[in-house]
Structure formats: C-alpha cells, structure tokens
Amino acid sequence: MRKIVVISMITLDGVMQAVGGPKEDTSGGFKYGGWSAPYSDEVLVGDMQKKMKPADLLLGRKTFEIFASFWPEHADNWPGINDVTKYVVSKTKKKSNWENTVFLKSLADIKKLKNLPAGRQGSKGSDIKVWGSSKLIQMLLKNDLVDELWLQIHPLILGKGKKLFDNGTIPAAYTLIESLSTPSGVIIANYRRAGKVKTGTIGA
C-alpha cells in the first residue's frame, strides 16, 4: 500500500489559499495572495527542496492547471517533475499535454491508487504527494486517506480564505515525527497518522 502525504503551507488560522502569488487564486475575493513570501529563508528553502524530491503527485484540477502552466518549462527548479506521474482528480478535465499525467474521476480511483503495492513499476517510490488542492484534501481527510501531513506553519493570521481543515474532516490523531523552526518564525512540522482520537478526564 502506498502512502498519501499532504504537503501544505498554512497560516496560524489554517489558511492555505494562494501561497505563491497575488493572482494564484483570487476566488472568494481573496486579496492576500503570496502571503508566504516574506517568510522565505535558507532553512525554509532547504525544507522545500526536501519536499520536492521526486514522487508521484496527486492533485486537484485547479492546482494541476497552475502547475501545468509553469513547471513543464521550469523543471530545472523541480528536478524530476516532468518524469513523475501526475494523478489529477477531475470530473471535467480528461487530457493534458503534460507528460505522465493520469486523470482520476472518483474516490474509488484514489483508493485503488493508494492500494497499489509500493514501488510498483512506473511509480516513484511509495509516497504520493498532494500539493495545494484544498477540495481534494478535504475529501481525503473525510475518508481517512491521509497518512502524513507535512506542514509549514507561518506566523500570521488572515481571517479568511481556503483552509486546510474544514467541514467534513473526521477526528484523527497524529504523531509528530519531525519539527523545527526557521529564523523567520515558520514552524515546520511533519505528522504521521496515529489512529483514533483518545479521550479522557483532564487532571485524572
């Protein structure tokens, strides 16, 4: 079975919308695109390089279209991006000129992909990485399909925008497997799925 890893840059209030630039995603009247830029430093860049190591990708349609308009011509900045398989979840889009793109239509398709043996022919290891794709992430969380969360938590609050955790997310426990903070105040935290939420009495 392959692991699904969600990679997300978020604010303290969980906003993940339009990390990269002002025009990346203005839906809902979002005006803060590119909010992560002031926090870039050597530690954060190094962490991003680790996260961008070759692995198959699972993307929502909007994120895929953003990626497809940029990365094919800038692969020097993301080695292997053209070679890995890009799995795109979409009910409307069926083809792309970007090499190694496969379209999925349903939750059942995602489960089938996840249940394939790790290291199968044509795959880039056992991990399937999810970038952006807020609606897709909501579906994955709702159906308990997220094995790990790799987060960069930025020290600001925006008050509005698409969030990593939203309606439909089921209760779930995670174990912290790696963490550090950057000079600019970003907390890098990687979590692994740890089972059901445990409850008890405070102070017992």
C-alpha positions, -999 to 999 in steps of 0.1 A, spaced: 0 0 0 13 35 -9 13 65 15 -6 97 7 13 127 21 -3 161 22 22 190 19 8 224 29 19 259 37 -6 274 61 -12 304 84 -19 301 121 -56 300 113 -51 273 87 -54 293 55 -37 277 26 -50 297 -3 -28 315 -29 5 308 -12 26 316 -42 14 349 -57 -13 376 -59 -30 361 -89 -27 324 -80 -62 321 -66 -84 351 -60 -117 331 -56 -139 343 -28 -124 378 -32 -91 366 -16 -67 396 -15 -37 382 2 -21 360 -25 17 355 -20 15 358 18 43 333 24 70 353 5 82 375 34 90 344 55 113 327 30 148 320 44 176 294 39 160 269 63 126 271 46 141 268 11 161 237 23 129 221 36 111 228 4 139 211 -16 134 180 6 97 180 0 102 184 -38 122 152 -41 107 130 -69 75 113 -60 42 108 -78 17 136 -73 -20 137 -66 -36 170 -75 -69 187 -78 -78 202 -111 -71 239 -102 -37 231 -87 -29 209 -117 -37 237 -141 -15 261 -121 14 235 -121 9 226 -158 12 263 -169 45 267 -152 65 236 -142 70 219 -176 92 248 -187 109 253 -153 118 217 -145 154 228 -135 138 242 -104 120 210 -96 141 181 -108 120 151 -119 87 170 -120 82 161 -157 90 124 -151 68 116 -121 32 106 -126 7 134 -120 -26 120 -109 -53 146 -114 -88 142 -97 -113 159 -120 -148 152 -133 -144 176 -162 -108 176 -174 -97 144 -193 -65 152 -211 -33 172 -209 -2 178 -230 20 175 -198 37 141 -200 29 114 -175 -5 128 -165 -33 104 -155 -68 115 -147 -89 101 -119 -127 106 -116 -137 94 -82 -128 85 -46 -128 49 -57 -100 57 -82 -79 73 -54 -84 43 -31 -74 19 -59 -42 40 -65 -34 40 -28 -38 2 -25 -13 -5 -52 19 -20 -40 46 5 -31 74 7 -57 53 -7 -85 67 -3 -120 64 33 -132 60 48 -97 85 70 -79 86 51 -45 58 46 -20 48 82 -14 21 100 -33 24 137 -25 -5 162 -25 3 199 -31 -24 226 -28 -57 211 -38 -78 222 -9 -110 205 -20 -92 173 -27 -75 174 7 -110 178 23 -121 146 6 -90 127 16 -93 138 53 -131 130 53 -123 94 41 -92 89 63 -68 86 34 -41 109 47 -11 90 60 12 120 68 9 158 70 40 179 61 32 214 72 49 248 72 30 269 97 35 307 91 32 332 119 3 353 106 -35 352 107 -56 361 76 -91 356 89 -104 344 55 -95 320 27 -95 283 19 -84 263 49 -65 230 53 -90 217 78 -126 225 71 -161 210 73 -161 172 70 -127 165 85 -130 134 107 -114 132 142 -80 117 139 -48 115 159 -13 122 145 22 117 158 49 144 154 78 128 136 99 158 128 99 195 136 120 227 136 115 264 134 131 288 109 147 322 116 116 339 101 93 321 126 79 294 104 73 261 122 80 230 101 61 200 115 57 166 99 29 143 114 21 107 108 -14 92 112 -16 75 146 -51 61 149 -83 72 167 -86 102 190 -83 92 226 -104 110 252 -101 112 290 -106 134 320 -83 164 325 -63 160 357 -72 124 362 
